[in-house]
């Protein structure tokens, strides 16, 4: 899936949409992506201080493509 992003909130929305389309709960998606549940929650809520390395794990784990 390709998504246009211009803010941390856009990224969070895209990640939440991908996760819910896959039918995953946050705990399941966090395990799949190798990150913590709290981290995934912060990311989905557009927290701007999240670590890029972990964000990229989530993006790859959910099959998103950044544009």
C-alpha positions as CSV (number, residue, x, y, z in Angstrom):
1,X,0.0,0.0,0.0
2,X,1.4,3.4,-0.9
3,X,0.5,6.4,1.3
4,X,1.4,10.1,1.1
5,X,2.6,11.5,4.4
6,X,3.2,15.0,5.6
7,X,3.1,14.6,9.4
8,X,3.5,12.2,12.3
9,X,-0.3,12.2,12.5
10,X,-0.6,11.1,8.8
11,X,1.9,8.3,9.5
12,X,-0.1,7.2,12.5
13,X,-3.3,7.1,10.6
14,X,-1.8,5.1,7.8
15,X,-0.4,2.6,10.2
16,X,-3.6,2.2,12.1
17,X,-5.6,1.8,8.9
18,X,-3.2,-0.9,7.6
19,X,-3.3,-2.7,11.0
20,X,-7.1,-2.7,11.1
21,X,-7.5,-3.8,7.5
22,X,-5.3,-6.8,8.4
23,X,-7.7,-7.5,11.2
24,X,-4.9,-7.2,13.8
25,X,-5.1,-5.9,17.4
26,X,-2.3,-3.6,18.5
27,X,-0.8,-6.5,20.5
28,X,-0.7,-8.7,17.5
29,X,0.7,-6.1,15.2
30,X,3.4,-5.1,17.8
31,X,4.5,-8.7,18.0
32,X,4.5,-9.1,14.2
33,X,6.6,-6.0,13.8
34,X,8.9,-6.6,16.7
35,X,8.0,-3.5,18.7
36,X,6.2,-2.9,22.0
37,X,2.5,-2.3,22.3
38,X,3.0,1.2,23.9
39,X,5.3,2.1,21.1
40,X,2.8,1.1,18.5
41,X,0.1,3.0,20.3
42,X,2.2,6.2,20.4
43,X,3.1,5.8,16.7
44,X,-0.6,5.4,15.8
45,X,-1.5,8.5,17.8
46,X,1.0,10.6,15.9
47,X,3.6,11.1,18.7
48,X,6.4,13.0,17.1
49,X,9.2,11.7,19.4
50,X,9.0,8.0,18.4
51,X,12.2,6.3,17.2
52,X,12.6,6.1,13.4
53,X,14.2,2.7,13.4
54,X,11.2,1.2,15.2
55,X,8.8,3.1,13.0
56,X,10.4,1.6,9.9
57,X,10.0,-1.9,11.4
58,X,6.2,-1.2,11.8
59,X,5.9,0.2,8.3
60,X,7.7,-2.8,6.8
61,X,5.8,-5.3,9.0
62,X,2.4,-4.0,7.9
63,X,3.5,-3.7,4.2
64,X,3.3,0.0,3.9
65,X,5.4,2.0,1.3
66,X,6.4,5.6,2.1
67,X,6.2,8.1,-0.7
